[in-house]
Amino acid sequence: MKALTFRLYLLEPVLATRLGGGDPNSAVGFDFIPGSTIRGMVIGRYARQHTAEAADAAFRRLFLDGSVRFLNVYPQAATGQRTLPLPLSWRVEKDTTDPICDFAVEPQQDGRQWQQVGSSFCLLWESEDDGCKAELYNPAWHVGIHTAREDRQKVTKGESTVFRYEALAPEQAFCGAILADQDDDLEILKQWLPEGEIVSLGGSHLAGYGQVCLEQVEIREDWQEYEPIGDDTDRIIVTLLSDALVRDPRTGAYVATLEPVLGCAHERAFVRVRTVGGFNRKWNLPLPQTQAIQAGSVFVYPAD
């Protein structure tokens, strides 16, 4: 698969705010950089020299109709490779860290106490001596406290507001990829991601957030999101590598199953959901909020 890949090195904390941060005076970011954030940054740069309207055919193809996919930007492993969301079916025995057992492959019924693996991302590989191995990764966080006052020159009781931001910490790297139906579109997009340039992502730029450096921008001919390892099983296992919005055609509601997409029910599943939404700056209004199946969710199906 052909893809435009790149690395982001964080020079400042990056705040890509997610919903459900709790206190209205606080903001909690994702533990990755959403693909929509990259898409918005590229649109801003594209609009400086081109027509950025829905009626424009080139703009629609590049950014609106799904011909181009901006994948989420996930943390970089120590080996320099892109990590992926950790499967929610992974378990370790209580009070231990290894070995990891995948309940999607081998459900355990032996009475031992199990707990979920306490990491967000992983990198898998196969060792000739030890079989399947995994590097677990959690990104580093920056917690900032900010005070807003009507008059910056004096402190008046009752006129100050304290904000708490949880953002991705600087001095760490994240790897992203862009896919396109037409290979020429990747060449077009590459010019808006110049290597070595500093760009701003996320929110609160004036408060010292958002600056990242674009590195290792290249078009790869043989890129793959993931290469399967290990032995075959007698089941089909589907693991989500990004959040999924699945709507039931009968009710119109968003559901936490892939049955409307695949046409069959799962045998077992390991699922989390989260609320997703956004904000339209043109209208100055929030976008509708919906329930998405969270990345890392695992569904198991019979082989037939």
C-alpha positions as CSV (number, residue, x, y, z in Angstrom):
1,M,0.0,0.0,0.0
2,K,1.3,3.5,-0.9
3,A,1.2,6.0,1.9
4,L,2.6,9.4,2.8
5,T,4.3,8.9,6.2
6,F,5.8,11.5,8.6
7,R,7.0,12.0,12.1
8,L,6.0,14.8,14.5
9,Y,8.5,15.8,17.2
10,L,6.7,17.8,19.9
11,L,8.5,21.1,20.7
12,E,5.7,22.2,23.1
13,P,2.8,20.4,24.8
14,V,0.0,19.5,22.3
15,L,-3.6,19.8,23.5
16,A,-6.0,17.8,21.2
17,T,-9.0,18.1,23.5
18,R,-11.3,15.2,23.9
19,L,-14.9,15.3,25.3
20,G,-15.6,14.2,28.9
21,G,-12.7,16.0,30.5
22,G,-14.7,16.5,33.7
23,D,-14.4,20.0,35.2
24,P,-15.5,22.7,32.8
25,N,-12.4,24.7,33.6
26,S,-10.1,21.9,32.6
27,A,-9.2,20.3,29.3
28,V,-7.9,16.8,28.8
29,G,-6.3,15.8,25.6
30,F,-6.2,12.5,23.7
31,D,-3.1,10.3,24.2
32,F,-2.5,10.5,20.5
33,I,-2.9,13.2,17.8
34,P,-6.2,12.7,15.9
35,G,-6.0,12.5,12.1
36,S,-8.6,15.2,12.0
37,T,-6.1,17.6,13.6
38,I,-3.6,16.9,10.9
39,R,-6.3,17.3,8.2
40,G,-7.3,20.7,9.7
41,M,-3.6,21.8,9.7
42,V,-3.1,20.8,6.0
43,I,-6.4,22.5,5.0
44,G,-5.2,25.7,6.6
45,R,-1.9,25.6,4.6
46,Y,-3.7,24.6,1.4
47,A,-6.2,27.4,1.7
48,R,-3.4,30.0,1.6
49,Q,-3.0,29.4,-2.1
50,H,-6.0,27.5,-3.3
51,T,-9.8,27.6,-3.2
52,A,-11.0,26.0,0.0
53,E,-14.7,25.6,-0.7
54,A,-16.9,22.5,-0.8
55,A,-17.9,23.3,-4.4
56,D,-14.3,23.0,-5.6
57,A,-13.7,19.5,-7.0
58,A,-10.0,19.3,-6.0
59,F,-10.7,20.5,-2.4
60,R,-13.5,17.9,-2.1
61,R,-11.3,15.1,-3.3
62,L,-8.4,16.0,-1.0
63,F,-10.3,16.7,2.2
64,L,-14.1,16.0,2.1
65,D,-15.2,12.9,0.2
66,G,-13.1,10.2,1.8
67,S,-10.7,9.7,-1.1
68,V,-7.9,10.7,1.2
69,R,-7.6,9.3,4.8
70,F,-5.7,11.1,7.5
71,L,-4.8,8.4,10.0
72,N,-4.4,9.0,13.7
73,V,-0.8,9.9,14.7
74,Y,0.3,7.4,17.3
75,P,3.4,7.3,19.5
76,Q,6.8,6.2,18.2
77,A,8.3,3.1,19.7
78,A,12.0,3.0,20.8
79,T,12.8,1.2,17.5
80,G,11.4,4.2,15.6
81,Q,8.3,2.3,14.4
82,R,4.7,3.5,14.8
83,T,2.8,1.9,17.7
84,L,-0.8,0.9,17.6
85,P,-3.7,0.9,20.1
86,L,-3.3,-2.0,22.6
87,P,-6.0,-4.7,22.1
88,L,-8.5,-4.7,24.9
89,S,-8.5,-8.5,24.9
90,W,-5.0,-8.6,26.4
91,R,-4.8,-9.7,30.1
92,V,-2.1,-10.4,32.6
93,E,-2.4,-12.2,35.9
94,K,-3.1,-10.0,38.8
95,D,-0.1,-8.2,40.3
96,T,2.2,-9.3,37.4
97,T,3.2,-7.7,34.1
98,D,4.0,-10.8,32.0
99,P,3.3,-13.0,30.2
100,I,0.4,-11.4,28.4
101,C,-2.5,-13.6,27.5
102,D,-4.9,-12.7,24.6
103,F,-8.4,-13.7,25.7
104,A,-9.6,-13.3,22.1
105,V,-7.4,-16.3,21.2
106,E,-7.4,-18.4,24.4
107,P,-10.1,-17.6,26.9
108,Q,-9.0,-18.5,30.5
109,Q,-11.4,-20.4,32.7
110,D,-8.9,-21.6,35.3
111,G,-10.0,-19.5,38.3
112,R,-7.0,-17.2,38.3
113,Q,-7.5,-13.5,38.7
114,W,-6.7,-11.4,35.6
115,Q,-6.4,-7.7,34.9
116,Q,-6.1,-5.6,31.8
117,V,-2.7,-4.5,30.6
118,G,-2.0,-1.0,31.9
119,S,-0.8,0.6,28.7
120,S,-2.4,2.4,25.7
121,F,-0.2,1.4,22.8
122,C,2.0,-1.5,21.7
123,L,4.4,-2.7,19.1
124,L,4.4,-6.4,18.1
125,W,7.1,-8.5,16.6
126,E,8.2,-12.1,16.4
127,S,11.4,-13.4,17.9
128,E,13.1,-16.5,16.6
129,D,13.9,-17.6,20.2
130,D,11.0,-16.4,22.3
131,G,8.0,-16.2,19.9
132,C,5.7,-13.2,19.9
133,K,7.0,-10.2,21.8
134,A,5.4,-6.8,22.6
135,E,6.7,-3.4,23.6
136,L,4.2,-1.5,25.6
137,Y,4.0,2.3,25.5
138,N,2.3,5.1,27.3
139,P,2.9,8.7,26.1
140,A,4.2,11.3,28.6
141,W,1.8,14.0,29.9
142,H,2.2,17.7,30.7
143,V,-0.1,19.2,33.3
144,G,-0.4,22.9,33.2
145,I,-2.2,25.3,35.5
146,H,-3.3,28.7,33.9
147,T,-5.1,31.7,35.4
148,A,-7.4,34.0,33.4
149,R,-8.1,37.5,34.8
150,E,-10.0,40.5,33.4
151,D,-7.1,42.8,34.3
152,R,-3.7,41.2,34.0
153,Q,-2.1,44.0,36.1
154,K,-4.0,43.3,39.3
155,V,-5.6,40.4,41.2
156,T,-9.2,41.1,42.2
157,K,-11.2,38.6,44.3
158,G,-13.9,36.8,42.3
159,E,-12.5,37.8,38.9
160,S,-10.0,35.1,38.3
161,T,-10.5,31.7,36.8
162,V,-8.1,28.8,37.1
163,F,-7.7,26.3,34.2
164,R,-6.0,22.9,34.3
165,Y,-4.8,21.4,31.0
166,E,-3.6,17.9,30.5
167,A,-1.7,17.7,27.2
168,L,0.9,15.5,25.5
169,A,4.3,16.4,26.9
170,P,7.0,17.9,24.6
171,E,10.2,16.1,23.5
172,Q,8.5,12.9,22.3
173,A,7.8,11.7,18.8
174,F,4.6,10.5,17.0
175,C,4.3,8.7,13.7
176,G,1.5,9.4,11.2
177,A,0.3,8.3,7.7
178,I,-2.0,9.5,5.0
179,L,-3.6,7.2,2.5
180,A,-5.2,8.1,-0.8
181,D,-7.2,6.4,-3.6
182,Q,-5.1,8.3,-6.2
183,D,-1.3,8.2,-5.8
184,D,-1.0,11.7,-7.3
185,D,-2.9,13.1,-4.4
186,L,-0.1,12.0,-2.0
187,E,2.4,14.0,-4.1
188,I,0.1,17.1,-3.8
189,L,-0.3,16.7,-0.1
190,K,3.4,16.2,0.5
191,Q,4.2,19.8,-0.5
192,W,2.0,21.0,2.4
193,L,4.0,18.9,4.8
194,P,7.5,20.3,4.3
195,E,10.2,18.4,6.2
196,G,11.8,20.4,9.0
197,E,9.1,23.1,9.2
198,I,7.5,23.9,12.5
199,V,3.6,23.9,12.5
200,S,1.0,24.3,15.2
201,L,-1.5,21.7,16.2
202,G,-4.4,21.5,18.7
203,G,-5.5,24.4,20.9
204,S,-4.2,27.2,23.2
205,H,-1.3,28.3,20.9
206,L,-1.0,31.6,22.7
207,A,-0.5,29.8,26.0
208,G,2.5,27.9,24.8
209,Y,0.9,24.8,23.3
210,G,1.0,23.2,19.9
211,Q,4.4,23.6,18.2
212,V,5.7,20.5,16.5
213,C,8.4,19.8,13.9
214,L,7.7,17.8,10.8
215,E,10.3,15.1,10.2
216,Q,10.9,12.1,8.0
217,V,8.2,13.1,5.4
218,E,8.3,10.5,2.6
219,I,6.1,8.5,0.3
220,R,6.4,4.8,0.9
221,E,5.5,2.2,-1.7
222,D,5.1,-0.8,0.6
223,W,3.6,0.7,3.7
224,Q,1.4,-1.5,5.9
225,E,-0.4,-0.6,9.1
226,Y,0.2,-4.0,10.6
227,E,1.7,-7.3,9.6
228,P,0.1,-10.4,11.3
229,I,2.4,-12.5,13.5
230,G,2.1,-15.8,15.4
231,D,0.1,-18.9,14.6
232,D,-3.3,-19.0,12.8
233,T,-6.4,-19.6,14.9
234,D,-9.7,-21.2,14.1
235,R,-11.4,-17.8,14.5
236,I,-11.5,-14.4,12.7
237,I,-10.4,-11.7,15.1
238,V,-11.1,-8.0,14.2
239,T,-9.2,-5.4,16.2
240,L,-10.0,-1.7,15.7
241,L,-7.0,0.5,15.0
242,S,-9.0,3.7,15.3
243,D,-12.4,4.6,16.7
244,A,-15.4,3.4,14.7
245,L,-18.9,4.9,14.2
246,V,-21.3,2.1,13.4
247,R,-25.0,3.0,12.9
248,D,-27.8,0.4,13.2
249,P,-29.8,0.8,9.9
250,R,-33.0,-0.3,11.7
251,T,-33.0,2.2,14.5
252,G,-30.5,4.9,13.2
253,A,-28.7,4.7,16.6
254,Y,-24.9,4.3,17.0
255,V,-24.1,0.8,18.4
256,A,-21.1,-0.9,20.1
257,T,-21.1,-3.8,17.7
258,L,-19.9,-4.5,14.1
259,E,-22.9,-6.6,13.2
260,P,-24.5,-3.8,11.0
261,V,-21.2,-3.8,9.0
262,L,-20.3,-7.4,8.8
263,G,-23.8,-8.9,8.8
264,C,-23.2,-11.5,11.6
265,A,-23.0,-11.5,15.4
266,H,-19.7,-11.9,17.2
267,E,-19.0,-14.8,19.5
268,R,-17.3,-12.6,22.1
269,A,-16.1,-9.1,22.2
270,F,-13.9,-6.8,24.3
271,V,-15.3,-3.3,23.8
272,R,-15.1,0.2,25.1
273,V,-17.0,3.2,23.9
274,R,-16.4,6.9,24.1
275,T,-18.2,10.0,23.2
276,V,-16.9,11.9,20.2
277,G,-17.8,15.2,18.8
278,G,-16.2,18.5,17.8
279,F,-16.7,22.2,17.4
280,N,-17.6,24.2,14.2
281,R,-15.7,27.5,14.4
282,K,-17.5,28.9,11.4
283,W,-20.9,28.5,13.1
284,N,-19.4,28.9,16.6
285,L,-21.4,25.9,17.7
286,P,-20.6,22.3,19.0
287,L,-21.1,19.4,16.6
288,P,-23.4,16.5,17.5
289,Q,-21.9,14.1,20.0
290,T,-22.1,10.4,19.3
291,Q,-20.9,7.1,20.8
292,A,-18.0,5.5,19.0
293,I,-16.4,2.1,19.5
294,Q,-13.0,2.8,20.9
295,A,-9.8,1.9,19.2
296,G,-8.4,-1.3,20.5
297,S,-11.8,-3.0,20.8
298,V,-11.7,-6.7,19.7
299,F,-14.4,-8.8,18.1
300,V,-14.2,-12.6,17.6
301,Y,-16.1,-14.4,14.8
302,P,-16.4,-18.0,13.6
303,A,-14.2,-18.8,10.7
304,D,-17.1,-19.4,8.3
